[in-house]
Amino acid sequence: MGDRIQRSVFVCTFSPDTLAESRQRLAGMIDATTDAVHILPVCAACWSKMIVLGQADREPDSPTGQPC
């Protein structure tokens, strides 16, 4: 059905500048031989179609902008 990649998952919204800074900081924190960071863009249109089960909340950081 799919490949399990989740260990710790964070949902964040970033401006382009904040994304670049976060990416740089993460690159300096991980061991590239053993660690993996997946950064997945989600446009506002796709975000609005997200299915949330349980107590998760997607509203506080809901992105705005152009669809994919």
VENMOWO-V798652 format. One record per residue. N is the residue number from 1. RES is the residue in one letter. NEAR is the number of other ideal C-beta (glycine too) atoms within 10 Angstrom. Layout:
N&RES&NEAR, N&RES&NEAR
This chain:
1&M&3, 2&G&4, 3&D&5, 4&R&6, 5&I&8, 6&Q&7, 7&R&7, 8&S&4, 9&V&7, 10&F&5, 11&V&14, 12&C&10, 13&T&14, 14&F&15, 15&S&8, 16&P&7, 17&D&8, 18&T&11, 19&L&14, 20&A&11, 21&E&12, 22&S&14, 23&R&13, 24&Q&10, 25&R&10, 26&L&12, 27&A&10, 28&G&7, 29&M&9, 30&I&12, 31&D&6, 32&A&8, 33&T&5, 34&T&6, 35&D&10, 36&A&8, 37&V&12, 38&H&7, 39&I&10, 40&L&5, 41&P&9, 42&V&16, 43&C&13, 44&A&13, 45&A&12, 46&C&12, 47&W&17, 48&S&12, 49&K&7, 50&M&11, 51&I&6, 52&V&9, 53&L&5, 54&G&5, 55&Q&5, 56&A&9, 57&D&10, 58&R&14, 59&E&6, 60&P&7, 61&D&11, 62&S&14, 63&P&16, 64&T&8, 65&G&10, 66&Q&7, 67&P&9, 68&C&9
